[in-house]
Amino acid sequence: MIEEMTVGPCAEEADLTRFGEIASEAFAVPVEDNQPYFESVGVENVRLVRRGKHVVGGLAGIPKGQWFGGRAVPMNGVAAVAVAPYERARGAATTLLREFLKELRERGTPISSLYPATRRLYRRVGYEMAGDETEVTLPLKSIDLRDRELELRPMTDSDDDAVRAVYANWAARNPGNLDRVAFNWRRVRQFRKQPTHGYVVCRDGALEGYAYVRSITREGEPALLYTHDVVAATPAAARRLLTFLADFRTVRKEVKWRTNSTDTLLMTLTEGDYTLQHVGSWMLRIVDVAKALEARGYPPGMQAEVHFNVHDDLLPANNGKFVLEVGDAVGHVKSGGRGTFELDIRGLATLYSGYMTPDTIAAIKLGTAPEAELAQAGAVFAGPRPWMRDAF
Ligand SMILES: CC(C)(COP(=O)(O)OP(=O)(O)OC[C@H]1O[C@@H](n2cnc3c(N)ncnc32)[C@H](O)[C@@H]1OP(=O)(O)O)[C@@H](O)C(=O)NCCC(=O)NCCS
């Protein structure tokens, strides 16, 4: 007899130990690294899938926020999805995700994001590609700026509030980036037990930018500089930070960081001697249509209505007709309306983040609407291309 699968939190310490073993086998990390990871995530955020009494897999779902249209939307970031090898391809991960999404809906979470190792699994439960994960490699010798006008000094604990404020201001203009919680800030400041070094750029004591850097050495390769986070709030800060990075050029060959193609640092360089690599994409799931649409921001000055008819196999309350009314940069949602934009919940996810245009959504058969309505929806969800700096 095949035993039933159930999904729930950790009931006892042994559950977490077993999931730790499964995760460490799945991601090839030492088993002793699991305890600090789960502590950092919060054991209350772990969900397990059991076959009968036995834990066969699990995930970590960490509440945080994600910026869309200039507003931080409450989001649950799903990570560490893993199933024991002997239990794979029997639906354990699908069951785990389905039950977890139902739970998120009950908890009032509007959206969920994740980095997929396979799209197929996550598409099946309503996630869709929604933003880029891109990394730049910049040879340090090609930085042709020497600008030391602003003060640059090591970061101290007393800079914390100012660093967070500069980050929030920047993230609000970079859709898809996180409204970080303690877990994310810890990863910026310490990566796999190695501390990063924080530096701030100031004018008359006021912070205009910062960077967290770490040197990476791999056997047989020249050491490189990795920047876990770098933000310049002003053009002078961008020039000072680039000069700071160039000052490593005698001992490091290149610097890498996760960014997008219009990063102000890259735009400040005189020449474009760098490469941008598309590392992957992240996926988004709309968990509560009305809450999600009301939580994000919209282009200021726009007055518009979009008449959706949403299809969601997993979360029935998302099904049906909704009107999104946009004005004064915010959106209000009412049930009903014409329902002329027929949209799968996955189509709504990628429209919501601004990743795929309505035309692309229609072309891959995730939605359909008359031409004029596709164009109107395109304008409502337009903005910079979404991407994300933080891995989680
Ligand atoms: C990915 C993983 C969690 C899937 O668990 P699972 O219980 O086998 O998944 P399910 O049985 O629910 O399968 C769901 C679908 O995903 C597909 N899938 C599963 N693993 C896949 C893989 N490695 N590559 C491509 N597709 C995969 C399955 O084919 C299935 O689709 P199908 O039924 O149409 O063929 C599991 O293989 C695993 O733990 N892998 C190692 C860790 C990992 O990659 N985690 C994901 C991090 S984002």
The ligand as an ORCA input file, in Angstrom:
! r2SCAN-3c Opt
* xyz 0 1
  C      13.278     19.452     -8.208
  C      12.688     18.472     -7.163
  C      12.413     19.260     -5.887
  C      11.388     17.919     -7.751
  O      10.790     17.086     -6.792
  P       9.797     15.911     -7.218
  O       9.050     15.494     -6.018
  O      10.547     14.896     -7.973
  O       8.826     16.700     -8.228
  P       7.422     16.173     -8.741
  O       7.365     14.683     -8.710
  O       6.371     16.913     -8.021
  O       7.558     16.634    -10.247
  C       7.049     17.810    -10.738
  C       7.450     18.025    -12.187
  O       8.766     18.600    -12.240
  C       9.574     17.858    -13.131
  N      10.923     17.764    -12.607
  C      11.282     17.288    -11.425
  N      12.618     17.359    -11.303
  C      13.087     17.892    -12.453
  C      14.381     18.184    -12.940
  N      15.472     17.951    -12.213
  N      14.494     18.724    -14.159
  C      13.399     18.975    -14.914
  N      12.150     18.685    -14.502
  C      12.002     18.152    -13.291
  C       8.990     16.480    -13.188
  O       9.306     15.898    -14.432
  C       7.515     16.748    -13.006
  O       6.917     17.032    -14.228
  P       6.173     15.873    -15.070
  O       5.362     15.096    -14.090
  O       5.379     16.648    -16.059
  O       7.252     15.054    -15.679
  C      13.637     17.286     -6.871
  O      14.000     16.709     -8.089
  C      14.896     17.678     -6.124
  O      14.918     17.692     -4.898
  N      15.958     18.019     -6.868
  C      17.223     18.449     -6.285
  C      17.105     19.827     -5.639
  C      16.507     20.866     -6.550
  O      16.857     20.976     -7.725
  N      15.585     21.671     -5.996
  C      14.905     22.736     -6.709
  C      15.458     24.025     -6.286
  S      14.617     25.347     -7.102
*
